[in-house]
Amino acid sequence: MRLLLQRVHSASVEVDGNLVSSINTGLLCYVGFSISDTEKDMDYIVDKTLSLRVFSNDEGKFDISVSDYPGEILLVSQFTLYADIKKGRRPSFIEAMGIEEAKSMFDNIVEKFKRKGISISTGIFQANMDVKSINDGPVTIMIDSIMK
């Protein structure tokens, strides 16, 4: 499982010109699922995302997590995080989880974040979304459960 997080001042998702969700200060997170992901991978990603210290303290050092900060999370499903571009010019997505399984995993990870008490908004699974953000920093970090 991969989660790409960006620290943002604000972020939003629109589908067909309609605002679906938005957040203020927090994390815009793109999450992708591989064919080998399990519940254990999901738990790792949730815990790491919530405890990663990516917000600055008064001295400007990364010392505050989204759980400690009055921040929000906007979670967007992103199967292209598993694009394989080693051969040819067209990305292969052979490692990405199938649609039905990925939808179930996405719903499950959203619930896991909610159970941790974090304010979470989402995009719409499998929709063509317009994602807008005002990045803070910018700070962009990839979390990969295979590296745990």
N, C-alpha and C positions, 0 to 999 in steps of 0.2 A: 504494500500500500504506500502510496506517495501523497504527501500533502505539501503544497507550495504555499507558504504564508507570506503576506505582505502587510507591513504595519501601515495603517491608513488613518488619515484625518476623517475620511468619509468614503463610503462605497455604496453602490446600488446596482440592481439588476432590473432590466426592462425586457419584456417579451412583447413583440408586436407593438411597440410604442407605449406599452402600459407598464407603469412601475409595479414590480412584483415585491421587492423588498429593498431595504436600505439600512445602513448603520452609520453611526457617527464614529468617533475615535475607537479603534480596535484593530481587528485582523480580518483581512480578506483572505480566505483560504480556498484554494482549489484542491480537490481531492480526487484521486484516481485509484481504481482497484485492479489488481492483477489476478490472473486465473488461480494463483496459489494462495491468495489472502485468506486469513482465518479471523476468528473472533479475537485471538491473541494479538494479531497485527492491529486490529481496530483499537483495542485497549491501549496499546503502546502509543499509537498516533494521538489519541485523545489526551492521554496523560502528558505526553511530551509537548503537545500544543499548548495545553493549559499551564504548564509549569515553566516553559521556556521564557527566560528573562530577556525580553526584547524592547521593553520600554525603559526610558532613561530616568534615573533618579535625579536629585537636585544637582549632583556633580556632573551630570551628563553621561554617566556610565550605565550600561545595560544591567539593570538590577531589579526590574519589576516585571512580573508576568501579567498576562491578560486576566488571570484570576485575581491578582492583587490590585490591578488597575480597574477603574470603573470603565472597562472596555467591553466591546461587543464583538461577535464573530459573524461574518457573512460567509457561509459555506456553499461552494459551487462545485457540482460534479464536473469532472474534467478528464475524460478517458484519454485524451491526447497526451497526458503525462506519461503514458506508456508507449509513445511513438518510438519505433525502432527505425533509425535512419542509416544503419550501417551499409545496406545494399541499395543501389539504385537511387532514384530521385523522389520516389513516392514513399511516404511513411507507411510502415507496417504496424498494425495494432494487434498482432497475434498474441501478445502477452496480456492485453487488456481483458478484463472480465466481461462476459456476455451481458447483454442488456438486462434481462430479468434478474440475474444474480446481483448485478451491480446496483440495481434499483433497491433491492432488499438490503444490501450492505449500506447504501446511502441513507435509507430510512433508519437503519439501526445505528449508524454513527451519529446521526442527528439526535436521536433519543439519548445516546450516551453523553453527548455534550450537554443536553438539557438536564439530565440527571445530576450533572456536576454543578448545576446552578448558574451556568453562564448564559447570558442573553445571546441567543442564536437566531439568525435569519438565514434563509436559503434561497437559492435560485430554483428553477423548475427542472427536474431531472429530464434529460434528453431534449430539452427545448433549445432553440437557437436564441441565445441570450446576448443582450448588449450589456456588458459589465463595465461600469464606470468607477474610477477610483481616483482619489487624491492621495498619493503615496506620501508617507511620512518618513523622511530620511534621504533616499529610500532605503528601506530595510526589507530584503527578500531572502527567505531561507527555505530550503528544501528539507523535508523530513521524510525519510524512507525507512519503513519498518524492517527492511532486509538488513539495514546497518545496525540494528539494535544489539 
